[in-house]
Amino acid sequence: MMIEIDGAEGEGGGQIIRTALALSMVTREPFRMRNVRAARDRPGLRPQHLVAVQAAATVSKAEAHGAVLGSTELVFVPRALTAGEYRFDIGTAGSTTLVLQTLAPALAFAGEPSTLVIDGGTHNDKAPPFDFLAQAFAPVIRRMGWSLSLELHRHGFYPRGGGRVSATVMPLAAPVPLELLARGPIAACVARALVARLPRHIGVREVNTVRESFSLPIQRAAVEEVGGVGPGNAVLLEIAAESITEVISAIGRKGLPAELVAAEAIRQAEDYLRLGAPVGPHLADQLLLPMALAAGGRFRTSHPSLHAVTNAKVIRKFLACSIEMTEIVSHQWEVNVTPRA
């Protein structure tokens, strides 16, 4: 039976595609998606979404109908998930991390280790930067039994891209439930400004703005001049607590003063610190799939985003699991995932 998905439902963006592809590969359940990315300014498959579809088809020997740029309907029929060494090139600055998040959960069920190399953007607006995956996402899913090793080979910024990331995915073994209910004391906060083919003073102004806001010592703030095929800039704040590390990012863009880029990162960090819960809103969204595929568990976070609510709906179409989101105190919610199959 074909699973029917309305791509306009909920947040109506690319995450619906990525989650559906990952779950289809694991369960071998085919799906038809209409209204692909209907809520976006440019609906249909964009380059990074198309590469995700093509890559998923490659690793699962699937038939993919409608896998063309701009397509608003997709039919995906997986055959056999196959471990191996794979390389994919988005061809634009589209997010490598989002393509990686499509493939890695599925390949953990392929029975043998796999390696992935993906070329494209590594630090994008509206997508998790590589640092978030490596320092926030991967350590948490390792607690559940997932084995995901990540490496950044080359930075890639909009609009040129040209970055490269790689990942080693080991088979999922002996999964355990996630229990992440308290953040604990903050051990350290580190600010980094990445600058590629731009004047160094941009990064200096950014880290100075962050240092002033959080009273950071100079040794906890750094400007990193990184390579890249084009110019780019990002501010990264790493907040290490007793139970978790959160990575917050703000991406610079042409015409936006350095101080305003830093201010956006500061705003997000203040929201996270004020919340008191361990899991930030972006990580909360991304933990649902690995929890549903493994042994479930529970964590505390802020009010669930529309992305998280939509992601839960897509997961329930493929897996017989319970995903409950309950407000426990003002502004704090507990998310409980219980696999049933």
VEXDREN-2710 file (C-alpha; in Angstrom, 1 decimal):
% VEXDREN-2710
k/r/px/py/pz
1/MET/0.0/0.0/0.0
2/MET/1.3/3.5/-0.9
3/ILE/1.5/5.9/2.0
4/GLU/0.0/9.3/1.0
5/ILE/1.6/12.5/2.3
6/ASP/0.5/16.0/1.8
7/GLY/3.6/18.2/1.5
8/ALA/1.5/21.3/2.3
9/GLU/0.6/20.0/5.8
10/GLY/2.1/21.8/8.9
11/GLU/5.3/23.6/8.1
12/GLY/5.0/22.6/4.5
13/GLY/8.8/22.5/3.8
14/GLY/11.7/20.2/3.0
15/GLN/11.8/18.4/6.3
16/ILE/8.7/16.5/5.3
17/ILE/10.6/15.1/2.3
18/ARG/13.7/14.2/4.3
19/THR/11.8/12.4/7.1
20/ALA/9.6/10.5/4.6
21/LEU/12.7/9.4/2.6
22/ALA/14.5/8.2/5.7
23/LEU/11.6/6.2/7.0
24/SER/10.7/4.8/3.6
25/MET/14.2/3.4/3.2
26/VAL/14.1/1.8/6.6
27/THR/10.6/0.4/6.5
28/ARG/10.6/-0.3/2.7
29/GLU/7.2/1.4/2.6
30/PRO/6.6/3.4/-0.6
31/PHE/5.0/6.8/-0.5
32/ARG/3.5/9.4/-2.7
33/MET/3.9/13.1/-1.8
34/ARG/1.8/15.8/-3.3
35/ASN/2.2/19.6/-2.9
36/VAL/5.9/19.2/-2.3
37/ARG/7.2/22.2/-0.3
38/ALA/3.9/24.0/-0.9
39/ALA/4.5/26.5/1.9
40/ARG/7.7/27.9/0.5
41/ASP/8.3/30.9/-1.8
42/ARG/9.6/28.5/-4.5
43/PRO/7.6/25.3/-4.1
44/GLY/8.7/22.0/-5.4
45/LEU/12.1/20.2/-5.2
46/ARG/15.1/22.6/-5.0
47/PRO/18.7/21.3/-5.6
48/GLN/19.4/20.1/-2.1
49/HIS/16.0/18.3/-1.9
50/LEU/16.5/16.7/-5.3
51/VAL/20.0/15.4/-4.3
52/ALA/18.4/14.0/-1.1
53/VAL/15.9/12.1/-3.2
54/GLN/18.5/10.9/-5.7
55/ALA/20.8/9.9/-2.9
56/ALA/18.1/8.0/-1.1
57/ALA/17.2/6.2/-4.4
58/THR/20.8/5.2/-4.8
59/VAL/21.3/3.8/-1.4
60/SER/18.0/1.9/-1.4
61/LYS/17.8/1.0/-5.1
62/ALA/14.5/2.8/-5.3
63/GLU/12.3/4.0/-8.1
64/ALA/11.8/7.7/-7.8
65/HIS/9.1/9.3/-10.0
66/GLY/9.0/13.1/-10.1
67/ALA/12.6/13.5/-9.1
68/VAL/13.3/16.7/-11.1
69/LEU/13.9/20.3/-10.2
70/GLY/10.6/22.1/-9.4
71/SER/8.5/18.9/-9.1
72/THR/5.6/19.2/-6.7
73/GLU/4.8/15.5/-6.7
74/LEU/7.1/12.6/-5.8
75/VAL/6.6/8.9/-5.7
76/PHE/9.3/6.9/-4.0
77/VAL/9.5/3.1/-4.0
78/PRO/12.5/1.6/-2.1
79/ARG/13.9/-1.8/-2.9
80/ALA/17.0/-2.8/-1.0
81/LEU/18.9/-0.6/1.5
82/THR/22.6/-1.1/0.7
83/ALA/25.6/-0.2/2.8
84/GLY/28.7/1.2/1.0
85/GLU/30.8/4.2/0.1
86/TYR/28.8/7.0/-1.4
87/ARG/29.6/10.5/-2.7
88/PHE/27.0/13.1/-3.6
89/ASP/27.4/16.7/-4.9
90/ILE/24.5/19.1/-4.4
91/GLY/26.1/21.4/-7.1
92/THR/25.0/24.5/-5.2
93/ALA/25.3/25.9/-1.7
94/GLY/22.4/23.7/-0.6
95/SER/22.8/22.2/2.8
96/THR/25.1/19.1/3.1
97/THR/23.9/18.6/6.7
98/LEU/20.2/18.2/5.6
99/VAL/21.2/15.6/3.0
100/LEU/23.3/13.8/5.6
101/GLN/20.4/13.8/8.0
102/THR/18.3/12.1/5.4
103/LEU/20.7/9.3/4.7
104/ALA/22.5/8.5/8.0
105/PRO/19.5/7.2/10.0
106/ALA/18.6/4.8/7.2
107/LEU/22.1/3.5/6.6
108/ALA/22.3/2.6/10.2
109/PHE/19.9/-0.2/9.3
110/ALA/21.9/-1.4/6.2
111/GLY/23.7/-4.1/8.2
112/GLU/27.3/-2.9/7.4
113/PRO/29.2/0.3/7.9
114/SER/28.8/3.0/5.3
115/THR/30.7/6.2/4.4
116/LEU/29.2/9.3/2.9
117/VAL/30.9/12.3/1.3
118/ILE/28.7/15.2/0.4
119/ASP/29.7/18.5/-1.4
120/GLY/27.7/21.7/-1.1
121/GLY/27.0/24.2/1.7
122/THR/28.1/23.6/5.3
123/HIS/27.0/26.8/7.0
124/ASN/23.6/27.9/5.6
125/ASP/20.8/30.1/6.8
126/LYS/17.8/28.1/7.8
127/ALA/19.7/24.8/8.1
128/PRO/21.9/23.3/10.9
129/PRO/25.6/24.1/10.4
130/PHE/28.1/21.3/10.5
131/ASP/29.1/22.3/14.0
132/PHE/25.6/21.7/15.3
133/LEU/25.5/18.2/13.9
134/ALA/29.0/17.4/15.2
135/GLN/28.8/18.9/18.7
136/ALA/25.1/18.9/19.6
137/PHE/23.2/16.3/17.6
138/ALA/25.7/13.5/17.2
139/PRO/26.7/13.2/20.9
140/VAL/23.0/12.9/22.0
141/ILE/22.1/10.2/19.5
142/ARG/25.2/8.3/20.4
143/ARG/23.7/7.9/23.9
144/MET/20.9/6.0/22.2
145/GLY/23.2/3.6/20.5
146/TRP/23.7/5.4/17.2
147/SER/27.2/5.6/15.8
148/LEU/27.8/8.6/13.6
149/SER/31.3/10.0/13.0
150/LEU/31.5/13.4/11.2
151/GLU/34.3/15.4/9.6
152/LEU/34.4/18.8/8.0
153/HIS/36.9/18.9/5.1
154/ARG/36.0/22.3/3.6
155/HIS/33.7/25.1/4.5
156/GLY/31.0/26.1/2.1
157/PHE/28.9/29.3/2.3
158/TYR/26.1/30.8/0.3
159/PRO/26.0/31.5/-2.7
160/ARG/29.2/29.6/-3.9
161/GLY/29.0/26.4/-1.7
162/GLY/31.9/24.2/-2.4
163/GLY/32.1/22.7/1.1
164/ARG/32.6/19.1/1.9
165/VAL/31.6/16.9/4.8
166/SER/31.9/13.2/5.4
167/ALA/30.3/10.7/7.7
168/THR/30.8/7.2/8.8
169/VAL/27.6/5.4/9.8
170/MET/27.8/2.2/11.8
171/PRO/24.9/-0.3/12.2
172/LEU/22.5/0.6/15.1
173/ALA/23.2/-1.9/17.9
174/ALA/21.6/-2.3/21.3
175/PRO/19.6/0.9/21.3
176/VAL/18.7/2.5/24.7
177/PRO/16.1/5.1/25.5
178/LEU/17.1/8.7/25.8
179/GLU/16.5/10.4/29.1
180/LEU/17.3/14.1/29.0
181/LEU/15.2/16.0/31.5
182/ALA/17.6/18.4/33.1
183/ARG/20.3/20.7/31.7
184/GLY/22.5/21.1/34.8
185/PRO/24.9/23.9/35.4
186/ILE/26.5/25.7/32.5
187/ALA/30.2/24.7/32.4
188/ALA/31.3/27.0/29.5
189/CYS/30.3/29.3/26.7
190/VAL/32.6/29.7/23.7
191/ALA/32.1/32.1/20.9
192/ARG/33.6/31.6/17.4
193/ALA/33.4/33.7/14.3
194/LEU/34.1/32.0/11.0
195/VAL/35.4/34.3/8.2
196/ALA/36.1/33.1/4.7
197/ARG/37.5/35.5/2.1
198/LEU/36.4/38.5/4.1
199/PRO/38.2/41.0/6.2
200/ARG/39.2/39.6/9.6
201/HIS/37.8/42.7/11.4
202/ILE/34.2/41.3/10.7
203/GLY/34.9/38.4/12.9
204/VAL/36.6/40.5/15.5
205/ARG/33.6/42.8/15.8
206/GLU/31.3/39.8/16.1
207/VAL/33.2/38.1/18.9
208/ASN/33.7/41.4/20.7
209/THR/29.9/41.9/20.6
210/VAL/29.3/38.5/22.1
211/ARG/32.0/38.9/24.7
212/GLU/30.5/42.1/25.9
213/SER/27.0/40.6/26.1
214/PHE/28.1/37.5/28.1
215/SER/31.2/38.8/29.8
216/LEU/33.3/36.1/28.2
217/PRO/37.0/36.0/28.9
218/ILE/39.2/36.5/25.8
219/GLN/40.3/32.9/25.7
220/ARG/36.7/31.8/25.2
221/ALA/36.3/33.8/22.0
222/ALA/38.1/33.3/18.7
223/VAL/38.1/34.4/15.1
224/GLU/38.8/31.6/12.6
225/GLU/39.8/32.5/9.1
226/VAL/38.7/29.4/7.1
227/GLY/39.2/28.4/3.5
228/GLY/36.4/28.4/1.0
229/VAL/35.6/28.9/-2.7
230/GLY/33.6/32.0/-1.9
231/PRO/33.2/34.6/0.9
232/GLY/31.2/33.7/4.0
233/ASN/30.7/34.4/7.7
234/ALA/29.1/32.7/10.6
235/VAL/28.9/33.2/14.4
236/LEU/28.8/30.1/16.5
237/LEU/28.0/29.9/20.2
238/GLU/28.7/26.7/22.0
239/ILE/27.0/26.4/25.4
240/ALA/28.3/23.4/27.3
241/ALA/26.1/22.3/30.2
242/GLU/26.4/19.3/32.5
243/SER/24.2/17.1/30.4
244/ILE/24.3/18.6/26.9
245/THR/26.0/21.0/24.5
246/GLU/23.9/23.4/22.5
247/VAL/25.3/25.0/19.4
248/ILE/23.7/28.3/18.3
249/SER/24.5/29.9/14.9
250/ALA/23.9/33.1/13.0
251/ILE/24.9/33.3/9.3
252/GLY/26.3/36.6/7.9
253/ARG/25.1/37.9/4.7
254/LYS/25.9/40.8/2.4
255/GLY/24.8/44.2/3.7
256/LEU/24.2/42.9/7.3
257/PRO/26.5/44.6/9.8
258/ALA/28.7/42.2/11.9
259/GLU/27.1/43.5/15.1
260/LEU/23.6/42.5/13.9
261/VAL/24.8/39.0/13.0
262/ALA/26.3/38.6/16.5
263/ALA/23.1/40.1/18.0
264/GLU/21.0/37.3/16.4
265/ALA/23.2/34.6/17.9
266/ILE/23.0/36.4/21.3
267/ARG/19.2/36.5/21.1
268/GLN/19.0/32.8/20.5
269/ALA/21.5/32.1/23.3
270/GLU/19.5/34.2/25.8
271/ASP/16.3/32.4/24.9
272/TYR/18.0/29.0/25.4
273/LEU/19.5/30.1/28.7
274/ARG/16.3/31.6/29.9
275/LEU/14.4/28.4/29.1
276/GLY/16.3/26.2/31.5
277/ALA/15.4/22.9/29.6
278/PRO/18.3/20.9/28.1
279/VAL/17.1/20.6/24.5
280/GLY/16.8/23.6/22.3
281/PRO/14.0/23.9/19.7
282/HIS/16.1/22.9/16.7
283/LEU/17.6/19.8/18.4
284/ALA/14.1/18.9/19.7
285/ASP/12.8/18.7/16.1
286/GLN/15.7/16.5/15.0
287/LEU/15.7/14.0/17.8
288/LEU/12.2/12.7/17.0
289/LEU/13.3/10.5/14.1
290/PRO/16.3/8.7/15.7
291/MET/14.2/8.2/18.9
292/ALA/11.3/6.7/17.0
293/LEU/13.7/4.4/15.1
294/ALA/15.5/3.3/18.2
295/ALA/14.3/2.8/21.8
296/GLY/12.4/6.1/22.3
297/GLY/12.8/8.0/25.5
298/ARG/11.9/11.5/26.7
299/PHE/13.4/15.0/26.9
300/ARG/12.4/18.5/27.9
301/THR/12.4/21.5/25.6
302/SER/10.6/24.7/24.8
303/HIS/7.1/24.9/23.2
304/PRO/7.3/22.4/20.2
305/SER/7.8/24.2/16.9
306/LEU/5.6/23.7/13.9
307/HIS/8.6/21.7/12.4
308/ALA/8.5/19.3/15.4
309/VAL/4.7/18.8/15.2
310/THR/4.8/18.2/11.5
311/ASN/7.8/15.8/11.8
312/ALA/5.9/13.8/14.4
313/LYS/2.9/13.5/12.0
314/VAL/5.1/12.2/9.2
315/ILE/6.8/9.7/11.5
316/ARG/3.5/8.3/12.7
317/LYS/2.5/7.5/9.0
318/PHE/5.4/5.0/8.8
319/LEU/5.9/3.8/12.4
320/ALA/3.5/2.6/15.0
321/CYS/4.8/4.8/17.7
322/SER/3.5/7.3/20.2
323/ILE/4.9/10.8/20.3
324/GLU/3.4/12.9/23.1
325/MET/4.2/16.6/23.8
326/THR/3.0/17.9/27.1
327/GLU/3.5/21.2/28.9
328/ILE/4.8/20.4/32.4
329/VAL/5.6/23.9/33.6
330/SER/5.3/27.3/32.1
331/HIS/7.2/27.4/28.7
332/GLN/8.7/23.9/29.3
333/TRP/7.4/20.8/27.5
334/GLU/8.2/17.2/27.9
335/VAL/8.4/15.1/24.7
336/ASN/7.9/11.3/25.2
337/VAL/8.5/8.9/22.3
338/THR/7.4/5.3/22.7
339/PRO/8.1/2.9/19.8
340/ARG/5.6/0.2/19.3
341/ALA/7.1/-1.7/16.4
END
